[in-house]
Amino acid sequence: MALFIYKYNEDNSEFIEISKNGAGTSPIQTTHNGTDGQVVEEKLYLKNDDQSLFFTNVELSATPPKMVRVGDINYPEAFINYKIIIQDEQPTESEWLAVESGNKVNFETIGTNQAADLSYKPFWIQVGIAPGTRVQTIDGVSLYLSAEANTIGG
């Protein structure tokens, strides 16, 4: 598959690939205030890097498919929440509230039978933790991308 996820580095005005064949060589990392609880939002991009392909049935989700339980916590609702929204502008609070944690999103077809679309497709992720979370590294959440690759002109 030639669909990859990028983040934009404002320091040097370039896109940096953060996913390559599921290797996780440059993971998305968020840091949170566990004492008070915190939500972090980050803008990412999906891009086709192959001029000979277009993609249909493009779906992006976080895995595991539901909220992740955080151990040793003061609140029974202590889960890591993660959400995805496809849009260019930062989502509003009400837009985030309308999305369930662990949601799946579907991108429109990327390219056509006549031409590949090599543009960056923006989307947002939101990762939130509850108050009272102890200091730890949690690395069990991944983005899962599935799509059907089609040959241009095929």
C-alpha positions as CSV (number, residue, x, y, z in Angstrom):
1,M,0.0,0.0,0.0
2,A,1.2,3.5,-0.8
3,L,-0.9,5.4,1.7
4,F,1.1,6.9,4.6
5,I,0.4,9.1,7.6
6,Y,2.4,12.3,8.0
7,K,2.7,15.2,10.5
8,Y,3.7,18.7,9.6
9,N,6.8,20.0,11.1
10,E,6.4,23.8,11.4
11,D,10.1,24.3,12.4
12,N,11.4,23.4,9.0
13,S,8.1,23.6,7.0
14,E,8.0,19.9,5.9
15,F,5.9,16.9,6.1
16,I,7.4,14.0,8.1
17,E,6.2,10.4,7.5
18,I,5.2,8.8,10.8
19,S,4.0,5.4,9.5
20,K,5.8,3.0,7.2
21,N,4.3,-0.4,6.7
22,G,3.3,-0.6,10.3
23,A,6.9,-0.4,11.6
24,G,6.1,2.4,14.0
25,T,9.5,3.9,13.5
26,S,8.2,7.4,14.2
27,P,5.2,7.0,16.5
28,I,2.7,9.7,17.4
29,Q,3.5,10.8,21.0
30,T,1.3,12.8,23.3
31,T,2.1,14.0,26.8
32,H,-0.7,14.7,29.3
33,N,-1.2,16.2,32.8
34,G,-2.3,13.1,34.7
35,T,-3.1,14.9,37.9
36,D,-5.8,17.1,36.4
37,G,-6.6,15.0,33.3
38,Q,-6.0,16.4,29.8
39,V,-7.0,16.2,26.2
40,V,-4.5,16.6,23.4
41,E,-5.4,17.2,19.8
42,E,-3.0,16.8,16.8
43,K,-3.5,17.4,13.1
44,L,-2.1,14.6,10.8
45,Y,-2.3,13.9,7.1
46,L,-3.0,10.9,4.9
47,K,-1.2,10.8,1.5
48,N,-0.9,8.6,-1.5
49,D,2.7,8.3,-2.5
50,D,2.2,6.2,-5.7
51,Q,1.4,7.9,-9.0
52,S,0.2,4.6,-10.5
53,L,-2.5,3.9,-7.8
54,F,-5.8,5.3,-6.6
55,F,-7.6,4.1,-3.4
56,T,-11.2,3.2,-2.6
57,N,-12.8,2.2,0.7
58,V,-10.3,4.1,2.7
59,E,-10.9,3.6,6.5
60,L,-8.9,4.8,9.4
61,S,-9.4,3.7,13.0
62,A,-7.6,3.4,16.3
63,T,-6.9,0.0,17.8
64,P,-7.9,-1.4,20.1
65,P,-11.4,-0.5,19.0
66,K,-12.6,0.8,22.4
67,M,-11.2,3.0,25.2
68,V,-8.1,1.7,26.9
69,R,-8.3,1.1,30.7
70,V,-5.6,2.8,32.7
71,G,-4.5,1.0,35.9
72,D,-4.0,2.4,39.4
73,I,-6.4,5.3,39.0
74,N,-8.8,7.1,41.3
75,Y,-11.8,7.2,39.1
76,P,-13.9,4.3,37.7
77,E,-14.2,6.1,34.3
78,A,-10.4,6.2,33.9
79,F,-9.8,5.3,30.3
80,I,-7.7,6.7,27.5
81,N,-10.1,8.1,25.0
82,Y,-9.1,8.5,21.3
83,K,-11.1,10.0,18.5
84,I,-10.5,10.8,14.8
85,I,-12.2,13.5,12.7
86,I,-11.5,14.2,9.0
87,Q,-11.4,17.9,8.4
88,D,-8.9,20.7,7.8
89,E,-9.8,23.1,10.6
90,Q,-9.4,22.1,14.3
91,P,-12.6,20.5,15.5
92,T,-14.7,22.4,18.0
93,E,-15.6,20.9,21.4
94,S,-19.1,20.1,20.2
95,E,-17.7,18.3,17.1
96,W,-15.5,16.1,19.4
97,L,-18.4,15.4,21.7
98,A,-20.4,14.0,18.8
99,V,-17.7,11.3,18.2
100,E,-17.3,8.1,20.2
101,S,-13.9,7.0,21.4
102,G,-12.3,4.4,19.1
103,N,-14.4,5.6,16.1
104,K,-13.7,4.7,12.5
105,V,-13.6,7.3,9.7
106,N,-13.9,6.9,6.0
107,F,-12.0,9.0,3.5
108,E,-13.5,9.7,0.1
109,T,-11.9,7.9,-2.8
110,I,-8.3,9.1,-3.2
111,G,-7.7,9.6,-6.9
112,T,-9.6,8.3,-9.9
113,N,-9.2,5.7,-12.6
114,Q,-7.6,8.5,-14.7
115,A,-5.2,10.1,-12.1
116,A,-3.7,9.6,-8.7
117,D,-4.3,12.2,-6.0
118,L,-1.0,12.9,-4.3
119,S,-2.3,15.7,-2.0
120,Y,-2.2,15.6,1.8
121,K,-5.6,14.8,3.3
122,P,-5.9,16.4,6.8
123,F,-7.5,14.7,9.8
124,W,-7.4,15.2,13.6
125,I,-6.8,12.8,16.4
126,Q,-7.8,13.5,20.0
127,V,-6.3,11.6,23.0
128,G,-7.6,12.2,26.4
129,I,-6.9,10.9,29.9
130,A,-8.9,11.2,33.1
131,P,-7.7,13.1,36.3
132,G,-5.7,11.0,38.7
133,T,-3.7,9.1,36.1
134,R,-0.3,7.9,37.3
135,V,2.8,8.7,35.4
136,Q,3.4,6.0,32.8
137,T,4.1,5.3,29.1
138,I,1.1,3.8,27.2
139,D,2.0,2.5,23.8
140,G,-0.9,0.1,23.1
141,V,-2.9,2.4,20.8
142,S,-2.3,2.4,17.1
143,L,-3.9,3.9,14.0
144,Y,-5.1,1.2,11.6
145,L,-5.5,2.0,7.9
146,S,-7.3,-0.1,5.4
147,A,-8.0,0.6,1.7
148,E,-8.4,-1.0,-1.7
149,A,-5.5,-0.1,-4.1
150,N,-6.5,0.2,-7.7
151,T,-4.3,0.7,-10.8
152,I,-4.7,3.9,-12.7
153,G,-6.3,3.1,-16.1
154,G,-7.0,-0.5,-15.0
